[in-house]
Amino acid sequence: PIWVPIKVPAWKEIQVPAWKKYSKPIWVPIKVPAWKEIQVPDWKKIWVPELVKQWVPGPKHLGKDDHGWEYKAHDIWRKKVVWKAHWKKIWRTEKKQIWVESKKLEWKEEWKQIWVPSKKQIWVESKKLAWKEDWKQIWVPKKKQIWVESKKLAWKEAWKQVWVPSKKQIWVDDKKLEWKEDWKEIQVPAWKKIWVPAWKKIWKPVWISEWFPIPEHKPHHEGWDRKDNLQQAQPQPQPQQQWDRSWQQAAQQQQQQFAEQQRWRRQDSSPLVAFPQQPVQQPVQQAVQQPTEYLQPPAA
Protein backbone atom coordinates (compact mmCIF):
# COMPACT_ATOMS: atom_id res chain seq x y z
CA PRO A 1 0.00 0.00 0.00
CA ILE A 2 1.11 3.53 -0.88
CA TRP A 3 -0.32 6.96 -0.15
CA VAL A 4 -1.57 9.09 -3.07
CA PRO A 5 -2.10 12.90 -2.43
CA ILE A 6 -5.61 14.19 -3.25
CA LYS A 7 -7.84 17.25 -2.44
CA VAL A 8 -11.21 16.91 -0.73
CA PRO A 9 -13.89 19.60 -0.01
CA ALA A 10 -14.39 20.85 3.64
CA TRP A 11 -16.24 23.57 5.58
CA LYS A 12 -14.40 26.36 7.39
CA GLU A 13 -15.94 28.62 10.04
CA ILE A 14 -15.42 32.33 9.43
CA GLN A 15 -16.62 35.57 11.13
CA VAL A 16 -19.04 37.72 9.13
CA PRO A 17 -19.87 41.33 10.27
CA ALA A 18 -23.50 42.10 11.17
CA TRP A 19 -25.57 44.78 12.96
CA LYS A 20 -27.48 44.12 16.19
CA LYS A 21 -30.09 46.33 17.87
CA TYR A 22 -29.84 46.62 21.70
CA SER A 23 -31.22 48.85 24.51
CA LYS A 24 -28.77 50.91 26.55
CA PRO A 25 -29.66 52.44 30.00
CA ILE A 26 -28.91 56.17 30.33
CA TRP A 27 -29.50 58.74 33.09
CA VAL A 28 -31.84 61.60 32.19
CA PRO A 29 -31.72 64.72 34.46
CA ILE A 30 -35.14 65.63 35.93
CA LYS A 31 -36.51 67.90 38.65
CA VAL A 32 -38.65 66.59 41.51
CA PRO A 33 -40.60 68.60 44.10
CA ALA A 34 -39.35 68.77 47.70
CA TRP A 35 -40.09 70.66 50.92
CA LYS A 36 -37.63 73.13 52.42
CA GLU A 37 -37.86 74.61 55.93
CA ILE A 38 -37.65 78.40 55.97
CA GLN A 39 -37.88 81.01 58.74
CA VAL A 40 -40.82 83.41 58.47
CA PRO A 41 -40.99 86.51 60.70
CA ASP A 42 -43.97 86.79 63.05
CA TRP A 43 -45.08 88.88 66.02
CA LYS A 44 -45.82 87.40 69.45
CA LYS A 45 -47.56 89.17 72.29
CA ILE A 46 -45.70 88.89 75.61
CA TRP A 47 -46.25 90.36 79.07
CA VAL A 48 -43.35 92.13 80.79
CA PRO A 49 -43.43 93.10 84.48
CA GLU A 50 -42.66 96.76 85.23
CA LEU A 51 -42.40 98.71 88.49
CA VAL A 52 -44.55 101.83 88.76
CA LYS A 53 -44.94 104.35 91.60
CA GLN A 54 -48.30 104.37 93.40
CA TRP A 55 -49.41 107.02 95.84
CA VAL A 56 -50.77 105.72 99.19
CA PRO A 57 -52.86 108.35 101.04
CA GLY A 58 -53.10 108.54 104.82
CA PRO A 59 -50.65 107.82 107.65
CA LYS A 60 -48.71 104.60 107.98
CA HIS A 61 -47.26 103.25 111.23
CA LEU A 62 -43.54 102.45 110.82
CA GLY A 63 -42.80 101.10 114.35
CA LYS A 64 -40.85 102.09 117.46
CA ASP A 65 -37.15 102.54 118.10
CA ASP A 66 -35.08 101.30 121.09
CA HIS A 67 -36.10 104.33 123.18
CA GLY A 68 -39.84 103.90 122.61
CA TRP A 69 -40.39 106.65 120.05
CA GLU A 70 -43.09 105.95 117.45
CA TYR A 71 -42.71 106.86 113.79
CA LYS A 72 -45.45 107.48 111.19
CA ALA A 73 -45.31 108.35 107.51
CA HIS A 74 -47.95 110.41 105.61
CA ASP A 75 -48.72 110.26 101.90
CA ILE A 76 -46.02 107.81 100.90
CA TRP A 77 -45.24 106.30 97.51
CA ARG A 78 -44.88 102.60 97.01
CA LYS A 79 -43.72 100.40 94.12
CA LYS A 80 -46.25 98.24 92.31
CA VAL A 81 -45.62 95.52 89.70
CA VAL A 82 -47.68 96.01 86.55
CA TRP A 83 -47.77 93.66 83.58
CA LYS A 84 -47.56 95.46 80.24
CA ALA A 85 -48.14 93.91 76.85
CA HIS A 86 -45.27 94.03 74.32
CA TRP A 87 -44.92 92.64 70.83
CA LYS A 88 -41.83 90.53 70.20
CA LYS A 89 -40.58 89.59 66.76
CA ILE A 90 -40.07 85.84 66.39
CA TRP A 91 -39.17 83.55 63.53
CA ARG A 92 -41.60 80.74 62.72
CA THR A 93 -40.56 77.63 60.80
CA GLU A 94 -42.59 76.86 57.70
CA LYS A 95 -42.23 74.60 54.67
CA LYS A 96 -41.75 75.83 51.10
CA GLN A 97 -41.97 73.71 47.97
CA ILE A 98 -38.81 73.72 45.86
CA TRP A 99 -37.56 71.76 42.85
CA VAL A 100 -34.54 69.56 43.36
CA GLU A 101 -32.40 68.20 40.56
CA SER A 102 -32.45 64.42 40.18
CA LYS A 103 -31.91 61.78 37.50
CA LYS A 104 -34.06 59.10 35.94
CA LEU A 105 -32.99 55.83 34.31
CA GLU A 106 -34.29 55.35 30.73
CA TRP A 107 -33.61 52.87 27.96
CA LYS A 108 -32.20 54.02 24.59
CA GLU A 109 -32.06 51.88 21.44
CA GLU A 110 -28.73 51.71 19.60
CA TRP A 111 -27.05 49.61 16.89
CA LYS A 112 -23.70 47.92 17.24
CA GLN A 113 -21.57 45.83 14.87
CA ILE A 114 -21.08 42.17 15.77
CA TRP A 115 -19.35 39.23 14.14
CA VAL A 116 -21.55 36.23 13.21
CA PRO A 117 -19.96 32.79 12.62
CA SER A 118 -20.54 31.33 9.12
CA LYS A 119 -19.29 28.40 7.00
CA LYS A 120 -17.23 28.53 3.78
CA GLN A 121 -16.30 25.59 1.50
CA ILE A 122 -12.59 25.05 0.96
CA TRP A 123 -10.31 22.33 -0.51
CA VAL A 124 -7.90 20.63 1.84
CA GLU A 125 -5.02 18.32 0.98
CA SER A 126 -5.42 14.63 1.90
CA LYS A 127 -4.04 11.23 0.87
CA LYS A 128 -5.48 8.01 -0.49
CA LEU A 129 -4.22 4.46 0.10
CA ALA A 130 -3.57 2.41 -3.06
CA TRP A 131 -2.08 -1.11 -3.68
CA LYS A 132 1.12 -1.61 -5.66
CA GLU A 133 2.88 -4.97 -6.35
CA ASP A 134 6.58 -5.35 -5.31
CA TRP A 135 9.24 -8.00 -4.33
CA LYS A 136 11.16 -8.25 -1.03
CA GLN A 137 13.60 -10.74 0.63
CA ILE A 138 12.34 -12.62 3.70
CA TRP A 139 13.92 -15.22 6.09
CA VAL A 140 12.29 -18.63 6.58
CA PRO A 141 12.87 -20.52 9.92
CA LYS A 142 14.55 -24.06 9.91
CA LYS A 143 15.90 -26.44 12.69
CA LYS A 144 19.65 -27.31 13.38
CA GLN A 145 21.08 -29.40 16.31
CA ILE A 146 23.65 -27.64 18.63
CA TRP A 147 25.19 -28.20 22.17
CA VAL A 148 24.38 -25.62 24.90
CA GLU A 149 25.78 -25.27 28.44
CA SER A 150 23.49 -26.01 31.43
CA LYS A 151 23.74 -26.81 35.19
CA LYS A 152 22.47 -29.49 37.60
CA LEU A 153 21.52 -29.08 41.32
CA ALA A 154 23.37 -31.33 43.85
CA TRP A 155 23.61 -31.34 47.74
CA LYS A 156 26.94 -30.62 49.56
CA GLU A 157 27.55 -30.54 53.37
CA ALA A 158 29.15 -27.31 54.90
CA TRP A 159 29.41 -25.37 58.21
CA LYS A 160 27.85 -21.88 58.80
CA GLN A 161 28.26 -19.51 61.81
CA VAL A 162 24.98 -18.22 63.29
CA TRP A 163 24.12 -15.94 66.31
CA VAL A 164 21.96 -17.46 69.06
CA PRO A 165 20.20 -15.17 71.69
CA SER A 166 21.31 -15.71 75.35
CA LYS A 167 21.05 -13.90 78.75
CA LYS A 168 23.80 -12.07 80.66
CA GLN A 169 23.53 -10.43 84.12
CA ILE A 170 24.44 -6.70 84.28
CA TRP A 171 24.00 -3.90 86.90
CA VAL A 172 21.85 -0.85 85.96
CA ASP A 173 21.18 2.39 87.92
CA ASP A 174 17.77 2.67 89.67
CA LYS A 175 16.18 4.60 92.55
CA LYS A 176 14.20 3.55 95.63
CA LEU A 177 11.67 5.60 97.66
CA GLU A 178 12.45 5.89 101.36
CA TRP A 179 11.05 7.99 104.24
CA LYS A 180 13.23 10.64 105.88
CA GLU A 181 12.37 12.59 109.02
CA ASP A 182 12.43 16.38 108.70
CA TRP A 183 11.14 19.51 110.50
CA LYS A 184 8.52 21.88 109.02
CA GLU A 185 7.58 25.32 110.27
CA ILE A 186 3.79 25.87 110.61
CA GLN A 187 1.60 28.75 111.80
CA VAL A 188 -0.37 28.16 115.04
CA PRO A 189 -3.27 30.46 115.97
CA ALA A 190 -2.84 32.34 119.27
CA TRP A 191 -4.33 35.27 121.11
CA LYS A 192 -2.59 38.62 121.29
CA LYS A 193 -3.71 41.68 123.18
CA ILE A 194 -3.77 44.82 121.02
CA TRP A 195 -5.02 48.38 121.46
CA VAL A 196 -8.10 49.23 119.37
CA PRO A 197 -9.30 52.82 119.02
CA ALA A 198 -12.87 53.50 120.25
CA TRP A 199 -15.10 56.47 120.88
CA LYS A 200 -16.12 57.52 124.37
CA LYS A 201 -18.55 60.23 125.30
CA ILE A 202 -16.96 62.80 127.64
CA TRP A 203 -17.97 66.12 129.07
CA LYS A 204 -15.67 69.05 128.33
CA PRO A 205 -16.09 72.49 129.88
CA VAL A 206 -16.40 75.37 127.44
CA TRP A 207 -16.87 79.09 127.84
CA ILE A 208 -20.15 80.52 126.62
CA SER A 209 -21.46 84.10 126.64
CA GLU A 210 -24.85 84.85 128.20
CA TRP A 211 -26.77 88.04 128.68
CA PHE A 212 -28.16 88.82 132.15
CA PRO A 213 -30.69 91.58 132.87
CA ILE A 214 -29.40 94.60 134.75
CA PRO A 215 -31.20 94.85 138.12
CA GLU A 216 -30.82 98.60 138.28
CA HIS A 217 -32.67 100.59 135.59
CA LYS A 218 -32.20 104.30 135.19
CA PRO A 219 -34.67 106.63 133.46
CA HIS A 220 -33.91 107.67 129.91
CA HIS A 221 -33.82 111.40 130.55
CA GLU A 222 -31.20 111.35 133.37
CA GLY A 223 -28.20 111.06 131.02
CA TRP A 224 -25.20 108.76 130.74
CA ASP A 225 -22.74 107.66 133.50
CA ARG A 226 -19.42 109.45 133.57
CA LYS A 227 -15.97 108.00 134.02
CA ASP A 228 -15.48 109.53 137.47
CA ASN A 229 -18.63 107.75 138.71
CA LEU A 230 -17.32 104.42 137.40
CA GLN A 231 -13.97 104.89 139.23
CA GLN A 232 -15.75 105.66 142.55
CA ALA A 233 -17.81 102.49 142.31
CA GLN A 234 -16.49 99.66 144.52
CA PRO A 235 -15.60 96.37 142.76
CA GLN A 236 -18.01 93.55 143.59
CA PRO A 237 -16.88 89.95 144.04
CA GLN A 238 -17.25 87.94 140.82
CA PRO A 239 -18.99 84.56 141.05
CA GLN A 240 -16.83 83.25 138.21
CA GLN A 241 -13.71 82.99 140.43
CA GLN A 242 -15.58 80.90 143.03
CA TRP A 243 -16.83 78.55 140.30
CA ASP A 244 -13.25 78.19 138.93
CA ARG A 245 -11.94 77.09 142.34
CA SER A 246 -14.68 74.46 142.78
CA TRP A 247 -14.00 73.25 139.24
CA GLN A 248 -10.23 72.85 139.90
CA GLN A 249 -10.93 70.82 143.08
CA ALA A 250 -13.33 68.54 141.19
CA ALA A 251 -10.77 68.12 138.36
CA GLN A 252 -8.05 67.06 140.86
CA GLN A 253 -10.36 64.48 142.47
CA GLN A 254 -11.35 63.12 139.06
CA GLN A 255 -7.67 62.88 138.01
CA GLN A 256 -6.80 60.89 141.14
CA GLN A 257 -9.71 58.46 140.55
CA PHE A 258 -8.68 57.93 136.93
CA ALA A 259 -5.03 57.23 137.89
CA GLU A 260 -6.22 54.59 140.43
CA GLN A 261 -8.39 52.90 137.80
CA GLN A 262 -5.50 52.75 135.33
CA ARG A 263 -3.18 51.27 137.96
CA TRP A 264 -5.71 48.51 138.81
CA ARG A 265 -6.23 47.76 135.13
CA ARG A 266 -2.47 47.29 134.57
CA GLN A 267 -2.27 44.95 137.56
CA ASP A 268 -5.30 42.83 136.50
CA SER A 269 -4.37 42.51 132.79
CA SER A 270 -2.45 39.27 132.02
CA PRO A 271 -1.51 37.93 128.51
CA LEU A 272 -3.42 34.86 127.29
CA VAL A 273 -0.49 33.48 125.23
CA ALA A 274 3.17 33.54 126.18
CA PHE A 275 4.33 36.05 123.58
CA PRO A 276 6.80 38.88 124.22
CA GLN A 277 4.68 41.89 125.07
CA GLN A 278 5.61 45.33 123.82
CA PRO A 279 5.39 48.27 126.26
CA VAL A 280 1.99 49.94 125.98
CA GLN A 281 2.56 52.78 128.44
CA GLN A 282 2.12 55.51 125.81
CA PRO A 283 -1.71 55.51 125.73
CA VAL A 284 -1.75 55.48 129.59
CA GLN A 285 0.57 58.47 129.75
CA GLN A 286 -1.60 60.34 127.26
CA ALA A 287 -4.66 59.64 129.34
CA VAL A 288 -2.88 60.86 132.51
CA GLN A 289 -1.54 63.96 130.78
CA GLN A 290 -5.07 64.89 129.62
CA PRO A 291 -7.34 64.08 132.55
CA THR A 292 -9.88 66.74 131.55
CA GLU A 293 -11.18 64.47 128.78
CA TYR A 294 -12.77 62.12 131.35
CA LEU A 295 -14.08 64.79 133.76
CA GLN A 296 -17.77 64.96 134.50
CA PRO A 297 -19.54 68.34 134.65
CA PRO A 298 -20.20 69.54 138.20
CA ALA A 299 -23.71 69.31 139.57
CA ALA A 300 -25.67 72.53 139.38
C-alpha positions as CSV (number, residue, x, y, z in Angstrom):
1,P,0.0,0.0,0.0
2,I,1.1,3.5,-0.9
3,W,-0.3,7.0,-0.2
4,V,-1.6,9.1,-3.1
5,P,-2.1,12.9,-2.4
6,I,-5.6,14.2,-3.2
7,K,-7.8,17.2,-2.4
8,V,-11.2,16.9,-0.7
9,P,-13.9,19.6,0.0
10,A,-14.4,20.9,3.6
11,W,-16.2,23.6,5.6
12,K,-14.4,26.4,7.4
13,E,-15.9,28.6,10.0
14,I,-15.4,32.3,9.4
15,Q,-16.6,35.6,11.1
16,V,-19.0,37.7,9.1
17,P,-19.9,41.3,10.3
18,A,-23.5,42.1,11.2
19,W,-25.6,44.8,13.0
20,K,-27.5,44.1,16.2
21,K,-30.1,46.3,17.9
22,Y,-29.8,46.6,21.7
23,S,-31.2,48.8,24.5
24,K,-28.8,50.9,26.5
25,P,-29.7,52.4,30.0
26,I,-28.9,56.2,30.3
27,W,-29.5,58.7,33.1
28,V,-31.8,61.6,32.2
29,P,-31.7,64.7,34.5
30,I,-35.1,65.6,35.9
31,K,-36.5,67.9,38.7
32,V,-38.7,66.6,41.5
33,P,-40.6,68.6,44.1
34,A,-39.4,68.8,47.7
35,W,-40.1,70.7,50.9
36,K,-37.6,73.1,52.4
37,E,-37.9,74.6,55.9
38,I,-37.7,78.4,56.0
39,Q,-37.9,81.0,58.7
40,V,-40.8,83.4,58.5
41,P,-41.0,86.5,60.7
42,D,-44.0,86.8,63.0
43,W,-45.1,88.9,66.0
44,K,-45.8,87.4,69.4
45,K,-47.6,89.2,72.3
46,I,-45.7,88.9,75.6
47,W,-46.3,90.4,79.1
48,V,-43.3,92.1,80.8
49,P,-43.4,93.1,84.5
50,E,-42.7,96.8,85.2
51,L,-42.4,98.7,88.5
52,V,-44.5,101.8,88.8
53,K,-44.9,104.3,91.6
54,Q,-48.3,104.4,93.4
55,W,-49.4,107.0,95.8
56,V,-50.8,105.7,99.2
57,P,-52.9,108.3,101.0
58,G,-53.1,108.5,104.8
59,P,-50.7,107.8,107.6
60,K,-48.7,104.6,108.0
61,H,-47.3,103.2,111.2
62,L,-43.5,102.5,110.8
63,G,-42.8,101.1,114.4
64,K,-40.8,102.1,117.5
65,D,-37.2,102.5,118.1
66,D,-35.1,101.3,121.1
67,H,-36.1,104.3,123.2
68,G,-39.8,103.9,122.6
69,W,-40.4,106.6,120.0
70,E,-43.1,105.9,117.5
71,Y,-42.7,106.9,113.8
72,K,-45.4,107.5,111.2
73,A,-45.3,108.4,107.5
74,H,-48.0,110.4,105.6
75,D,-48.7,110.3,101.9
76,I,-46.0,107.8,100.9
77,W,-45.2,106.3,97.5
78,R,-44.9,102.6,97.0
79,K,-43.7,100.4,94.1
80,K,-46.2,98.2,92.3
81,V,-45.6,95.5,89.7
82,V,-47.7,96.0,86.5
83,W,-47.8,93.7,83.6
84,K,-47.6,95.5,80.2
85,A,-48.1,93.9,76.8
86,H,-45.3,94.0,74.3
87,W,-44.9,92.6,70.8
88,K,-41.8,90.5,70.2
89,K,-40.6,89.6,66.8
90,I,-40.1,85.8,66.4
91,W,-39.2,83.5,63.5
92,R,-41.6,80.7,62.7
93,T,-40.6,77.6,60.8
94,E,-42.6,76.9,57.7
95,K,-42.2,74.6,54.7
96,K,-41.8,75.8,51.1
97,Q,-42.0,73.7,48.0
98,I,-38.8,73.7,45.9
99,W,-37.6,71.8,42.8
100,V,-34.5,69.6,43.4
101,E,-32.4,68.2,40.6
102,S,-32.5,64.4,40.2
103,K,-31.9,61.8,37.5
104,K,-34.1,59.1,35.9
105,L,-33.0,55.8,34.3
106,E,-34.3,55.3,30.7
107,W,-33.6,52.9,28.0
108,K,-32.2,54.0,24.6
109,E,-32.1,51.9,21.4
110,E,-28.7,51.7,19.6
111,W,-27.0,49.6,16.9
112,K,-23.7,47.9,17.2
113,Q,-21.6,45.8,14.9
114,I,-21.1,42.2,15.8
115,W,-19.3,39.2,14.1
116,V,-21.5,36.2,13.2
117,P,-20.0,32.8,12.6
118,S,-20.5,31.3,9.1
119,K,-19.3,28.4,7.0
120,K,-17.2,28.5,3.8
121,Q,-16.3,25.6,1.5
122,I,-12.6,25.1,1.0
123,W,-10.3,22.3,-0.5
124,V,-7.9,20.6,1.8
125,E,-5.0,18.3,1.0
126,S,-5.4,14.6,1.9
127,K,-4.0,11.2,0.9
128,K,-5.5,8.0,-0.5
129,L,-4.2,4.5,0.1
130,A,-3.6,2.4,-3.1
131,W,-2.1,-1.1,-3.7
132,K,1.1,-1.6,-5.7
133,E,2.9,-5.0,-6.4
134,D,6.6,-5.3,-5.3
135,W,9.2,-8.0,-4.3
136,K,11.2,-8.2,-1.0
137,Q,13.6,-10.7,0.6
138,I,12.3,-12.6,3.7
139,W,13.9,-15.2,6.1
140,V,12.3,-18.6,6.6
141,P,12.9,-20.5,9.9
142,K,14.5,-24.1,9.9
143,K,15.9,-26.4,12.7
144,K,19.6,-27.3,13.4
145,Q,21.1,-29.4,16.3
146,I,23.6,-27.6,18.6
147,W,25.2,-28.2,22.2
148,V,24.4,-25.6,24.9
149,E,25.8,-25.3,28.4
150,S,23.5,-26.0,31.4
151,K,23.7,-26.8,35.2
152,K,22.5,-29.5,37.6
153,L,21.5,-29.1,41.3
154,A,23.4,-31.3,43.9
155,W,23.6,-31.3,47.7
156,K,26.9,-30.6,49.6
157,E,27.6,-30.5,53.4
158,A,29.2,-27.3,54.9
159,W,29.4,-25.4,58.2
160,K,27.8,-21.9,58.8
161,Q,28.3,-19.5,61.8
162,V,25.0,-18.2,63.3
163,W,24.1,-15.9,66.3
164,V,22.0,-17.5,69.1
165,P,20.2,-15.2,71.7
166,S,21.3,-15.7,75.3
167,K,21.1,-13.9,78.7
168,K,23.8,-12.1,80.7
169,Q,23.5,-10.4,84.1
170,I,24.4,-6.7,84.3
171,W,24.0,-3.9,86.9
172,V,21.9,-0.9,86.0
173,D,21.2,2.4,87.9
174,D,17.8,2.7,89.7
175,K,16.2,4.6,92.5
176,K,14.2,3.5,95.6
177,L,11.7,5.6,97.7
178,E,12.5,5.9,101.4
179,W,11.0,8.0,104.2
180,K,13.2,10.6,105.9
181,E,12.4,12.6,109.0
182,D,12.4,16.4,108.7
183,W,11.1,19.5,110.5
184,K,8.5,21.9,109.0
185,E,7.6,25.3,110.3
186,I,3.8,25.9,110.6
187,Q,1.6,28.8,111.8
188,V,-0.4,28.2,115.0
189,P,-3.3,30.5,116.0
190,A,-2.8,32.3,119.3
191,W,-4.3,35.3,121.1
192,K,-2.6,38.6,121.3
193,K,-3.7,41.7,123.2
194,I,-3.8,44.8,121.0
195,W,-5.0,48.4,121.5
196,V,-8.1,49.2,119.4
197,P,-9.3,52.8,119.0
198,A,-12.9,53.5,120.3
199,W,-15.1,56.5,120.9
200,K,-16.1,57.5,124.4
201,K,-18.5,60.2,125.3
202,I,-17.0,62.8,127.6
203,W,-18.0,66.1,129.1
204,K,-15.7,69.1,128.3
205,P,-16.1,72.5,129.9
206,V,-16.4,75.4,127.4
207,W,-16.9,79.1,127.8
208,I,-20.1,80.5,126.6
209,S,-21.5,84.1,126.6
210,E,-24.9,84.8,128.2
211,W,-26.8,88.0,128.7
212,F,-28.2,88.8,132.1
213,P,-30.7,91.6,132.9
214,I,-29.4,94.6,134.7
215,P,-31.2,94.8,138.1
216,E,-30.8,98.6,138.3
217,H,-32.7,100.6,135.6
218,K,-32.2,104.3,135.2
219,P,-34.7,106.6,133.5
220,H,-33.9,107.7,129.9
221,H,-33.8,111.4,130.5
222,E,-31.2,111.4,133.4
223,G,-28.2,111.1,131.0
224,W,-25.2,108.8,130.7
225,D,-22.7,107.7,133.5
226,R,-19.4,109.5,133.6
227,K,-16.0,108.0,134.0
228,D,-15.5,109.5,137.5
229,N,-18.6,107.7,138.7
230,L,-17.3,104.4,137.4
231,Q,-14.0,104.9,139.2
232,Q,-15.7,105.7,142.5
233,A,-17.8,102.5,142.3
234,Q,-16.5,99.7,144.5
235,P,-15.6,96.4,142.8
236,Q,-18.0,93.5,143.6
237,P,-16.9,89.9,144.0
238,Q,-17.2,87.9,140.8
239,P,-19.0,84.6,141.1
240,Q,-16.8,83.2,138.2
241,Q,-13.7,83.0,140.4
242,Q,-15.6,80.9,143.0
243,W,-16.8,78.6,140.3
244,D,-13.2,78.2,138.9
245,R,-11.9,77.1,142.3
246,S,-14.7,74.5,142.8
247,W,-14.0,73.3,139.2
248,Q,-10.2,72.9,139.9
249,Q,-10.9,70.8,143.1
250,A,-13.3,68.5,141.2
251,A,-10.8,68.1,138.4
252,Q,-8.0,67.1,140.9
253,Q,-10.4,64.5,142.5
254,Q,-11.4,63.1,139.1
255,Q,-7.7,62.9,138.0
256,Q,-6.8,60.9,141.1
257,Q,-9.7,58.5,140.6
258,F,-8.7,57.9,136.9
259,A,-5.0,57.2,137.9
260,E,-6.2,54.6,140.4
261,Q,-8.4,52.9,137.8
262,Q,-5.5,52.7,135.3
263,R,-3.2,51.3,138.0
264,W,-5.7,48.5,138.8
265,R,-6.2,47.8,135.1
266,R,-2.5,47.3,134.6
267,Q,-2.3,44.9,137.6
268,D,-5.3,42.8,136.5
269,S,-4.4,42.5,132.8
270,S,-2.5,39.3,132.0
271,P,-1.5,37.9,128.5
272,L,-3.4,34.9,127.3
273,V,-0.5,33.5,125.2
274,A,3.2,33.5,126.2
275,F,4.3,36.0,123.6
276,P,6.8,38.9,124.2
277,Q,4.7,41.9,125.1
278,Q,5.6,45.3,123.8
279,P,5.4,48.3,126.3
280,V,2.0,49.9,126.0
281,Q,2.6,52.8,128.4
282,Q,2.1,55.5,125.8
283,P,-1.7,55.5,125.7
284,V,-1.8,55.5,129.6
285,Q,0.6,58.5,129.7
286,Q,-1.6,60.3,127.3
287,A,-4.7,59.6,129.3
288,V,-2.9,60.9,132.5
289,Q,-1.5,64.0,130.8
290,Q,-5.1,64.9,129.6
291,P,-7.3,64.1,132.5
292,T,-9.9,66.7,131.6
293,E,-11.2,64.5,128.8
294,Y,-12.8,62.1,131.4
295,L,-14.1,64.8,133.8
296,Q,-17.8,65.0,134.5
297,P,-19.5,68.3,134.6
298,P,-20.2,69.5,138.2
299,A,-23.7,69.3,139.6
300,A,-25.7,72.5,139.4
